[in-house]
Amino acid sequence: MQRVRDGDREAFGVLHERLARKIRHYVLGMVGNEARADEIVQDVFLNAYRASGRWEPSAKVSTWLFTIAHNLCLNESRRFEVRAKGLFESLDESVGEEEDRRRERPDPSAPEGEREASARELEARVRVLVASLPEAQRSALVLSRVELMRYQEIAEVLNCSEQAVKSLVFRATKTLKEGLREHVDG
């Protein structure tokens, strides 16, 4: 990043190559739309390039970039709150009437197609539950469980304490467990 600050465009390319995939993965988990995630990732690196002069050498580059990504995701969710609400409702509808009956874990003795359908149903339910989490909980959960970031790094990205991150991850996990109870208890 120091080389980027000094105007080295090749260094910026290396930085992009090393971190874009991880940041895209996080952003996709936050916005749920591949095309929009790609646009936000571009914005992350554009903003980082423009702000490279303000980067502090004491800051971890990946944490700084994830902070930019997080802030852009927050802006996205605020800007398109109504659209997101419609998306969540449509995701809930896609689960349909099955929402009213108990779901079962994939039965190892069931025919292959039935197991696959049950697994897809479970995956869809997880996506709906994650998407419906409050923004801070979803961010903390995705950064912790998907991106495997340490709580200290997540606290820097979310601009909160490590204890707050632990609480956010705990509440998100509890919500997911409750929402998946019927799948697990079967």
MDAnalysis code that builds the backbone (N, CA, C; Angstrom):
import MDAnalysis as mda
import numpy as np

u = mda.Universe.empty(558, n_residues=186, atom_resindex=np.repeat(np.arange(186), 3), trajectory=True)
u.add_TopologyAttr("name", ["N", "CA", "C"] * 186)
u.add_TopologyAttr("resid", np.arange(1, 187))
u.add_TopologyAttr("resname", ["MET", "GLN", "ARG", "VAL", "ARG", "ASP", "GLY", "ASP", "ARG", "GLU", "ALA", "PHE", "GLY", "VAL", "LEU", "HIS", "GLU", "ARG", "LEU", "ALA", "ARG", "LYS", "ILE", "ARG", "HIS", "TYR", "VAL", "LEU", "GLY", "MET", "VAL", "GLY", "ASN", "GLU", "ALA", "ARG", "ALA", "ASP", "GLU", "ILE", "VAL", "GLN", "ASP", "VAL", "PHE", "LEU", "ASN", "ALA", "TYR", "ARG", "ALA", "SER", "GLY", "ARG", "TRP", "GLU", "PRO", "SER", "ALA", "LYS", "VAL", "SER", "THR", "TRP", "LEU", "PHE", "THR", "ILE", "ALA", "HIS", "ASN", "LEU", "CYS", "LEU", "ASN", "GLU", "SER", "ARG", "ARG", "PHE", "GLU", "VAL", "ARG", "ALA", "LYS", "GLY", "LEU", "PHE", "GLU", "SER", "LEU", "ASP", "GLU", "SER", "VAL", "GLY", "GLU", "GLU", "GLU", "ASP", "ARG", "ARG", "ARG", "GLU", "ARG", "PRO", "ASP", "PRO", "SER", "ALA", "PRO", "GLU", "GLY", "GLU", "ARG", "GLU", "ALA", "SER", "ALA", "ARG", "GLU", "LEU", "GLU", "ALA", "ARG", "VAL", "ARG", "VAL", "LEU", "VAL", "ALA", "SER", "LEU", "PRO", "GLU", "ALA", "GLN", "ARG", "SER", "ALA", "LEU", "VAL", "LEU", "SER", "ARG", "VAL", "GLU", "LEU", "MET", "ARG", "TYR", "GLN", "GLU", "ILE", "ALA", "GLU", "VAL", "LEU", "ASN", "CYS", "SER", "GLU", "GLN", "ALA", "VAL", "LYS", "SER", "LEU", "VAL", "PHE", "ARG", "ALA", "THR", "LYS", "THR", "LEU", "LYS", "GLU", "GLY", "LEU", "ARG", "GLU", "HIS", "VAL", "ASP", "GLY"])
u.atoms.positions = np.array([
    [0.829, -1.191, 0.000],
    [0.000, 0.000, 0.000],
    [0.872, 1.253, 0.000],
    [2.010, 1.153, 0.634],
    [2.919, 2.299, 0.628],
    [3.322, 2.641, -0.806],
    [3.563, 1.624, -1.628],
    [3.922, 1.862, -3.030],
    [2.751, 2.496, -3.779],
    [1.544, 2.098, -3.455],
    [0.363, 2.711, -4.078],
    [0.312, 4.185, -3.703],
    [0.558, 4.477, -2.441],
    [0.586, 5.879, -1.990],
    [1.597, 6.694, -2.770],
    [2.680, 6.033, -3.157],
    [3.736, 6.713, -3.898],
    [3.456, 6.767, -5.399],
    [2.266, 6.295, -5.818],
    [1.868, 6.392, -7.216],
    [2.180, 5.173, -8.081],
    [2.544, 4.071, -7.495],
    [2.873, 2.854, -8.240],
    [1.592, 2.115, -8.629],
    [1.201, 2.230, -9.899],
    [-0.038, 1.594, -10.377],
    [0.073, 0.076, -10.389],
    [1.258, -0.444, -10.650],
    [1.433, -1.904, -10.646],
    [1.189, -2.463, -9.252],
    [1.619, -1.761, -8.243],
    [1.389, -2.199, -6.861],
    [-0.103, -2.235, -6.570],
    [-0.831, -1.278, -7.127],
    [-2.283, -1.269, -6.943],
    [-2.901, -2.497, -7.604],
    [-2.409, -2.868, -8.766],
    [-2.888, -4.079, -9.438],
    [-2.651, -5.326, -8.611],
    [-1.499, -5.393, -7.976],
    [-1.174, -6.536, -7.109],
    [-2.125, -6.558, -5.918],
    [-2.345, -5.398, -5.336],
    [-3.263, -5.286, -4.204],
    [-4.662, -5.753, -4.613],
    [-5.108, -5.299, -5.760],
    [-6.425, -5.704, -6.269],
    [-6.473, -7.217, -6.476],
    [-5.458, -7.753, -7.079],
    [-5.409, -9.190, -7.365],
    [-5.467, -10.017, -6.080],
    [-4.802, -9.546, -5.036],
    [-4.741, -10.304, -3.786],
    [-6.013, -10.230, -2.964],
    [-6.734, -9.121, -3.042],
    [-7.843, -8.925, -2.109],
    [-9.228, -8.810, -2.745],
    [-9.310, -8.607, -4.034],
    [-10.616, -8.376, -4.655],
    [-11.572, -9.547, -4.460],
    [-11.076, -10.752, -4.586],
    [-11.946, -11.928, -4.462],
    [-12.556, -12.021, -3.056],
    [-11.741, -11.818, -2.020],
    [-12.250, -11.876, -0.649],
    [-13.260, -10.761, -0.392],
    [-12.956, -9.582, -0.882],
    [-13.863, -8.458, -0.666],
    [-15.171, -8.693, -1.421],
    [-15.078, -9.228, -2.629],
    [-16.287, -9.530, -3.404],
    [-17.151, -10.549, -2.668],
    [-16.515, -11.539, -2.100],
    [-17.241, -12.569, -1.357],
    [-18.020, -11.942, -0.206],
    [-17.371, -11.051, 0.518],
    [-18.034, -10.350, 1.623],
    [-19.179, -9.487, 1.101],
    [-18.908, -8.693, 0.077],
    [-19.917, -7.783, -0.456],
    [-21.112, -8.570, -0.989],
    [-20.859, -9.648, -1.678],
    [-21.952, -10.471, -2.203],
    [-22.818, -10.987, -1.062],
    [-22.192, -11.390, 0.029],
    [-22.958, -11.829, 1.193],
    [-23.793, -10.716, 1.795],
    [-23.361, -9.495, 1.606],
    [-24.087, -8.358, 2.168],
    [-25.207, -7.867, 1.257],
    [-24.962, -7.830, -0.053],
    [-25.964, -7.254, -0.954],
    [-26.782, -8.303, -1.700],
    [-26.271, -9.522, -1.794],
    [-27.041, -10.607, -2.383],
    [-27.256, -10.539, -3.883],
    [-26.543, -9.675, -4.571],
    [-26.713, -9.530, -6.012],
    [-25.320, -9.467, -6.636],
    [-25.040, -10.416, -7.533],
    [-23.686, -10.517, -8.088],
    [-23.264, -9.277, -8.868],
    [-24.156, -8.779, -9.715],
    [-23.799, -7.606, -10.520],
    [-23.533, -6.397, -9.625],
    [-24.390, -6.200, -8.631],
    [-24.202, -5.062, -7.730],
    [-22.954, -5.256, -6.876],
    [-22.678, -6.496, -6.485],
    [-21.464, -6.775, -5.711],
    [-20.229, -6.414, -6.524],
    [-20.220, -6.765, -7.808],
    [-19.083, -6.427, -8.666],
    [-18.895, -4.912, -8.754],
    [-20.000, -4.185, -8.865],
    [-19.917, -2.720, -8.930],
    [-19.360, -2.145, -7.627],
    [-19.821, -2.667, -6.516],
    [-19.353, -2.166, -5.221],
    [-17.871, -2.464, -5.038],
    [-17.433, -3.655, -5.447],
    [-16.006, -3.985, -5.333],
    [-15.176, -3.005, -6.164],
    [-15.659, -2.677, -7.348],
    [-14.954, -1.674, -8.159],
    [-14.890, -0.355, -7.410],
    [-15.990, 0.016, -6.785],
    [-16.025, 1.261, -6.018],
    [-15.073, 1.207, -4.826],
    [-14.962, 0.042, -4.198],
    [-14.041, -0.106, -3.068],
    [-12.629, 0.244, -3.514],
    [-12.204, -0.360, -4.614],
    [-10.831, -0.138, -5.059],
    [-10.643, 1.256, -5.640],
    [-11.658, 1.807, -6.274],
    [-11.574, 3.180, -6.760],
    [-11.442, 4.142, -5.582],
    [-12.281, 3.945, -4.563],
    [-12.194, 4.791, -3.370],
    [-10.844, 4.636, -2.673],
    [-10.357, 3.403, -2.614],
    [-9.061, 3.160, -1.979],
    [-7.945, 3.856, -2.744],
    [-8.000, 3.794, -4.051],
    [-6.969, 4.440, -4.861],
    [-6.998, 5.949, -4.642],
    [-8.212, 6.492, -4.674],
    [-8.351, 7.940, -4.481],
    [-7.913, 8.382, -3.087],
    [-8.144, 7.515, -2.090],
    [-7.825, 7.861, -0.704],
    [-6.480, 7.315, -0.256],
    [-5.702, 6.783, -1.183],
    [-4.435, 6.144, -0.806],
    [-3.515, 7.087, -0.035],
    [-3.610, 8.374, -0.297],
    [-2.784, 9.344, 0.423],
    [-3.167, 9.470, 1.883],
    [-4.395, 9.062, 2.213],
    [-4.856, 9.142, 3.604],
    [-4.662, 7.841, 4.364],
    [-4.216, 6.794, 3.673],
    [-3.994, 5.513, 4.347],
    [-2.845, 5.650, 5.332],
    [-3.040, 5.133, 6.507],
    [-2.018, 5.174, 7.551],
    [-1.227, 3.870, 7.531],
    [0.093, 3.935, 7.443],
    [0.906, 2.711, 7.416],
    [0.675, 1.777, 8.601],
    [0.159, 2.305, 9.700],
    [-0.113, 1.447, 10.859],
    [-1.377, 0.604, 10.655],
    [-2.186, 0.961, 9.669],
    [-3.434, 0.234, 9.410],
    [-3.178, -0.970, 8.512],
    [-3.837, -2.074, 8.834],
    [-3.749, -3.262, 7.999],
    [-4.550, -2.999, 6.723],
    [-3.938, -3.212, 5.579],
    [-4.566, -2.881, 4.294],
    [-5.891, -3.608, 4.119],
    [-5.926, -4.899, 4.412],
    [-7.172, -5.650, 4.203],
    [-8.288, -5.113, 5.087],
    [-7.962, -4.764, 6.316],
    [-8.979, -4.205, 7.216],
    [-9.473, -2.871, 6.685],
    [-8.579, -2.056, 6.181],
    [-8.944, -0.763, 5.614],
    [-9.873, -0.959, 4.422],
    [-9.555, -1.904, 3.544],
    [-10.397, -2.160, 2.375],
    [-11.753, -2.739, 2.769],
    [-11.774, -3.634, 3.759],
    [-13.049, -4.175, 4.231],
    [-13.897, -3.082, 4.872],
    [-13.257, -2.114, 5.508],
    [-13.997, -0.988, 6.088],
    [-14.656, -0.178, 4.978],
    [-13.924, 0.081, 3.921],
    [-14.503, 0.792, 2.777],
    [-15.662, -0.025, 2.208],
    [-15.459, -1.330, 2.051],
    [-16.517, -2.205, 1.521],
    [-17.736, -2.182, 2.429],
    [-17.512, -2.263, 3.719],
    [-18.625, -2.248, 4.676],
    [-19.414, -0.953, 4.561],
    [-18.709, 0.172, 4.504],
    [-19.394, 1.462, 4.396],
    [-20.184, 1.577, 3.100],
    [-19.629, 1.078, 2.007],
    [-20.362, 1.102, 0.740],
    [-21.588, 0.191, 0.797],
    [-21.466, -0.944, 1.479],
    [-22.625, -1.829, 1.647],
    [-23.707, -1.168, 2.492],
    [-23.295, -0.441, 3.525],
    [-24.267, 0.296, 4.339],
    [-24.989, 1.338, 3.492],
    [-24.226, 2.066, 2.682],
    [-24.839, 3.056, 1.790],
    [-25.821, 2.386, 0.838],
    [-25.426, 1.242, 0.319],
    [-26.279, 0.498, -0.601],
    [-27.580, 0.098, 0.074],
    [-27.478, -0.408, 1.288],
    [-28.694, -0.860, 1.966],
    [-29.597, 0.318, 2.323],
    [-29.028, 1.447, 2.651],
    [-29.850, 2.631, 2.946],
    [-30.521, 3.153, 1.686],
    [-29.767, 3.168, 0.603],
    [-30.271, 3.707, -0.645],
    [-31.386, 2.848, -1.226],
    [-31.274, 1.559, -1.044],
    [-32.229, 0.646, -1.656],
    [-33.007, -0.152, -0.619],
    [-33.315, 0.489, 0.504],
    [-34.007, -0.205, 1.584],
    [-35.349, -0.773, 1.122],
    [-36.088, -0.015, 0.375],
    [-37.395, -0.478, -0.100],
    [-37.217, -1.651, -1.050],
    [-36.254, -1.553, -1.963],
    [-35.993, -2.648, -2.894],
    [-35.567, -3.906, -2.141],
    [-34.722, -3.730, -1.127],
    [-34.256, -4.876, -0.351],
    [-35.420, -5.521, 0.385],
    [-36.322, -4.709, 0.904],
    [-37.479, -5.266, 1.590],
    [-38.281, -6.132, 0.630],
    [-38.464, -5.655, -0.587],
    [-39.174, -6.435, -1.595],
    [-38.439, -7.729, -1.918],
    [-37.106, -7.667, -1.941],
    [-36.309, -8.866, -2.213],
    [-36.498, -9.884, -1.101],
    [-36.460, -9.422, 0.149],
    [-36.621, -10.346, 1.260],
    [-38.004, -10.986, 1.225],
    [-39.020, -10.175, 0.916],
    [-40.366, -10.730, 0.834],
    [-40.462, -11.769, -0.269],
    [-39.833, -11.493, -1.423],
    [-39.890, -12.465, -2.509],
    [-39.119, -13.728, -2.155],
    [-38.010, -13.576, -1.403],
    [-37.274, -14.767, -0.959],
    [-38.139, -15.581, -0.011],
    [-38.845, -14.900, 0.883],
    [-39.737, -15.603, 1.793],
    [-40.837, -16.326, 1.022],
    [-41.386, -15.666, -0.008],
    [-42.425, -16.291, -0.807],
    [-41.901, -17.501, -1.555],
    [-40.619, -17.443, -1.960],
    [-40.067, -18.568, -2.707],
    [-40.017, -19.830, -1.859],
    [-39.961, -19.644, -0.546],
    [-40.017, -20.796, 0.329],
    [-41.446, -21.334, 0.340],
    [-42.426, -20.410, 0.154],
    [-43.826, -20.780, -0.058],
    [-44.472, -21.479, 1.113],
    [-45.386, -22.350, 0.761],
    [-46.179, -23.052, 1.759],
    [-45.322, -23.940, 2.643],
    [-44.154, -24.315, 2.169],
    [-43.281, -25.177, 2.954],
    [-42.876, -24.505, 4.263],
    [-43.020, -23.194, 4.318],
    [-42.704, -22.448, 5.529],
    [-43.624, -22.876, 6.663],
    [-44.831, -23.312, 6.328],
    [-45.815, -23.664, 7.337],
    [-45.667, -25.088, 7.861],
    [-44.948, -25.917, 7.179],
    [-44.803, -27.302, 7.656],
    [-43.376, -27.535, 8.127],
    [-43.206, -28.505, 8.954],
    [-41.869, -28.830, 9.447],
    [-41.043, -29.401, 8.325],
    [-39.778, -28.951, 8.282],
    [-38.872, -29.471, 7.267],
    [-37.955, -30.476, 7.915],
    [-37.459, -31.376, 7.130],
    [-36.591, -32.415, 7.649],
    [-35.200, -32.270, 7.082],
    [-34.239, -32.761, 7.837],
    [-32.884, -32.841, 7.324],
    [-32.878, -33.837, 6.177],
    [-31.922, -33.696, 5.247],
    [-31.842, -34.692, 4.176],
    [-31.707, -36.088, 4.772],
    [-32.556, -36.995, 4.321],
    [-32.551, -38.387, 4.780],
    [-31.543, -39.164, 3.955],
    [-30.518, -39.750, 4.606],
    [-29.502, -40.472, 3.843],
    [-30.067, -41.647, 3.058],
    [-31.221, -42.168, 3.475],
    [-31.804, -43.286, 2.741],
    [-32.754, -42.827, 1.634],
    [-33.004, -41.515, 1.551],
    [-33.911, -40.994, 0.526],
    [-33.230, -41.033, -0.837],
    [-34.034, -41.073, -1.887],
    [-33.455, -41.021, -3.233],
    [-32.637, -39.740, -3.403],
    [-31.621, -39.801, -4.260],
    [-30.680, -38.691, -4.463],
    [-31.393, -37.367, -4.732],
    [-32.365, -37.363, -5.614],
    [-33.076, -36.126, -5.966],
    [-33.761, -35.501, -4.774],
    [-34.329, -36.332, -3.935],
    [-35.011, -35.842, -2.748],
    [-34.019, -35.193, -1.782],
    [-32.852, -35.807, -1.602],
    [-31.813, -35.231, -0.738],
    [-31.339, -33.891, -1.285],
    [-31.141, -33.830, -2.601],
    [-30.695, -32.573, -3.208],
    [-31.738, -31.481, -3.038],
    [-32.994, -31.827, -3.234],
    [-34.068, -30.837, -3.075],
    [-34.124, -30.337, -1.639],
    [-33.969, -31.252, -0.681],
    [-33.984, -30.869, 0.723],
    [-32.785, -29.983, 1.054],
    [-31.632, -30.302, 0.499],
    [-30.440, -29.486, 0.733],
    [-30.608, -28.093, 0.130],
    [-31.195, -28.000, -1.061],
    [-31.440, -26.690, -1.691],
    [-32.434, -25.874, -0.861],
    [-33.424, -26.550, -0.327],
    [-34.414, -25.882, 0.513],
    [-33.753, -25.311, 1.765],
    [-32.880, -26.102, 2.381],
    [-32.165, -25.649, 3.556],
    [-31.261, -24.459, 3.214],
    [-30.569, -24.543, 2.102],
    [-29.702, -23.436, 1.675],
    [-30.514, -22.173, 1.443],
    [-31.677, -22.299, 0.816],
    [-32.537, -21.135, 0.572],
    [-32.984, -20.525, 1.894],
    [-33.306, -21.369, 2.852],
    [-33.736, -20.871, 4.158],
    [-32.603, -20.118, 4.852],
    [-31.390, -20.646, 4.777],
    [-30.236, -19.970, 5.383],
    [-30.045, -18.602, 4.736],
    [-30.145, -18.556, 3.403],
    [-29.990, -17.269, 2.702],
    [-31.038, -16.253, 3.164],
    [-32.279, -16.693, 3.300],
    [-33.349, -15.805, 3.752],
    [-33.050, -15.307, 5.166],
    [-32.651, -16.215, 6.027],
    [-32.355, -15.828, 7.409],
    [-31.187, -14.853, 7.488],
    [-30.122, -15.121, 6.764],
    [-28.961, -14.220, 6.779],
    [-29.353, -12.861, 6.209],
    [-30.090, -12.859, 5.115],
    [-30.498, -11.599, 4.493],
    [-31.399, -10.779, 5.410],
    [-32.154, -11.437, 6.273],
    [-33.085, -10.718, 7.141],
    [-32.449, -10.248, 8.450],
    [-31.198, -10.631, 8.701],
    [-30.507, -10.165, 9.905],
    [-30.296, -8.652, 9.833],
    [-30.289, -7.982, 10.985],
    [-29.909, -6.565, 10.981],
    [-28.517, -6.411, 10.366],
    [-28.300, -5.302, 9.720],
    [-27.064, -5.043, 8.968],
    [-25.801, -5.343, 9.771],
    [-25.729, -4.843, 11.002],
    [-24.515, -5.031, 11.802],
    [-24.293, -6.505, 12.129],
    [-25.372, -7.219, 12.452],
    [-25.237, -8.648, 12.740],
    [-24.799, -9.412, 11.499],
    [-25.398, -9.088, 10.374],
    [-25.040, -9.767, 9.119],
    [-23.573, -9.501, 8.780],
    [-23.148, -8.265, 8.910],
    [-21.743, -7.923, 8.630],
    [-20.807, -8.693, 9.540],
    [-21.073, -8.662, 10.832],
    [-20.206, -9.346, 11.790],
    [-20.177, -10.850, 11.514],
    [-21.334, -11.424, 11.216],
    [-21.404, -12.864, 10.956],
    [-20.624, -13.240, 9.700],
    [-20.834, -12.499, 8.619],
    [-20.151, -12.812, 7.363],
    [-18.644, -12.624, 7.512],
    [-18.222, -11.539, 8.136],
    [-16.785, -11.312, 8.316],
    [-16.159, -12.383, 9.207],
    [-16.901, -12.811, 10.218],
    [-16.370, -13.803, 11.157],
    [-16.400, -15.215, 10.596],
    [-17.547, -15.645, 10.120],
    [-17.728, -17.047, 9.747],
    [-17.362, -17.349, 8.296],
    [-17.500, -16.373, 7.422],
    [-17.199, -16.602, 6.008],
    [-15.797, -16.115, 5.663],
    [-15.477, -14.893, 6.061],
    [-14.167, -14.324, 5.753],
    [-13.104, -14.707, 6.779],
    [-13.536, -15.324, 7.872],
    [-12.638, -15.816, 8.923],
    [-11.738, -14.731, 9.509],
    [-12.302, -13.538, 9.641],
    [-11.555, -12.443, 10.249],
    [-11.615, -12.567, 11.770],
    [-10.584, -12.083, 12.428],
    [-10.555, -12.049, 13.886],
    [-11.489, -10.942, 14.368],
    [-11.985, -11.117, 15.602],
    [-12.907, -10.126, 16.160],
    [-12.284, -8.726, 16.198],
    [-10.999, -8.648, 16.473],
    [-10.326, -7.347, 16.510],
    [-10.413, -6.659, 15.145],
    [-10.176, -7.406, 14.079],
    [-10.250, -6.845, 12.728],
    [-11.687, -6.435, 12.395],
    [-12.641, -7.266, 12.778],
    [-14.044, -6.960, 12.520],
    [-14.439, -5.688, 13.265],
    [-13.963, -5.556, 14.491],
    [-14.255, -4.352, 15.274],
    [-13.748, -3.106, 14.555],
    [-12.576, -3.204, 13.935],
    [-12.050, -2.069, 13.181],
    [-12.917, -1.766, 11.968],
    [-13.336, -2.818, 11.264],
    [-14.172, -2.631, 10.073],
    [-15.511, -2.004, 10.456],
    [-16.130, -2.514, 11.511],
    [-17.453, -2.047, 11.919],
    [-17.404, -0.826, 12.831],
    [-16.183, -0.415, 13.209],
    [-15.992, 0.741, 14.084],
    [-16.737, 0.558, 15.410],
    [-16.451, -0.571, 16.052],
    [-17.052, -0.856, 17.354],
    [-16.037, -1.646, 18.179],
    [-16.422, -2.042, 19.373],
    [-15.511, -2.799, 20.243],
    [-15.543, -4.287, 19.891],
    [-14.515, -4.997, 20.342],
    [-14.495, -6.447, 20.144],
    [-15.671, -7.096, 20.860],
    [-16.011, -6.583, 22.030],
    [-17.151, -7.126, 22.779],
    [-18.441, -6.954, 21.982],
    [-18.587, -5.814, 21.314],
    [-19.778, -5.594, 20.487],
    [-19.821, -6.595, 19.331],
    [-18.660, -6.881, 18.743],
    [-18.592, -7.871, 17.664],
    [-19.019, -9.231, 18.184],
    [-18.508, -9.621, 19.336],
    [-18.890, -10.913, 19.919],
    [-20.399, -10.984, 20.123],
    [-20.961, -9.908, 20.611],
    [-22.399, -9.857, 20.844],
    [-23.174, -9.949, 19.524],
    [-22.712, -9.227, 18.508],
    [-23.379, -9.268, 17.200],
    [-23.349, -10.669, 16.601],
    [-22.185, -11.311, 16.667],
    [-22.051, -12.669, 16.122],
    [-22.921, -13.640, 16.920],
    [-22.932, -13.483, 18.233],
    [-23.755, -14.355, 19.080],
    [-25.234, -14.213, 18.725],
    [-25.711, -12.966, 18.631],
    [-27.138, -12.751, 18.331],
    [-27.487, -13.259, 16.934],
    [-26.602, -13.034, 15.967],
    [-26.860, -13.524, 14.611],
    [-26.919, -15.044, 14.583],
    [-25.975, -15.669, 15.273],
    [-25.941, -17.134, 15.328],
    [-27.187, -17.675, 16.009],
    [-27.599, -17.035, 17.081],
    [-28.815, -17.453, 17.807],
    [-30.038, -17.346, 16.888],
    [-30.143, -16.261, 16.144],
    [-31.263, -16.081, 15.220],
    [-31.263, -17.175, 14.152],
    [-30.086, -17.479, 13.620],
    [-29.994, -18.538, 12.609],
    [-30.389, -19.889, 13.200],
    [-29.909, -20.181, 14.395],
    [-30.257, -21.458, 15.040],
    [-31.758, -21.572, 15.242],
    [-32.366, -20.479, 15.717],
    [-33.817, -20.497, 15.931],
    [-34.560, -20.674, 14.615],
    [-34.105, -19.999, 13.582],
    [-34.759, -20.083, 12.283],
    [-34.578, -21.424, 11.594],
    [-33.532, -22.144, 11.985],
    [-33.252, -23.451, 11.377],
    [-33.639, -24.616, 12.287],
    [-34.190, -24.316, 13.447],
    [-34.518, -25.347, 14.425],
    [-35.376, -26.459, 13.804],
    [-36.362, -26.076, 13.026],
    [-37.243, -27.099, 12.454],
    [-36.498, -27.998, 11.464],
    [-35.448, -27.477, 10.836],
    [-34.632, -28.293, 9.941],
    [-33.762, -29.265, 10.721],
    [-33.221, -28.776, 11.808],
    [-32.282, -29.564, 12.586],
    [-33.012, -30.584, 13.459],
    [-34.112, -30.135, 14.077],
    [-34.864, -31.030, 14.954],
    [-35.661, -32.058, 14.173],
    [-36.052, -31.636, 12.910],
    [-36.752, -32.499, 11.977],
    [-37.677, -33.424, 12.635],
])
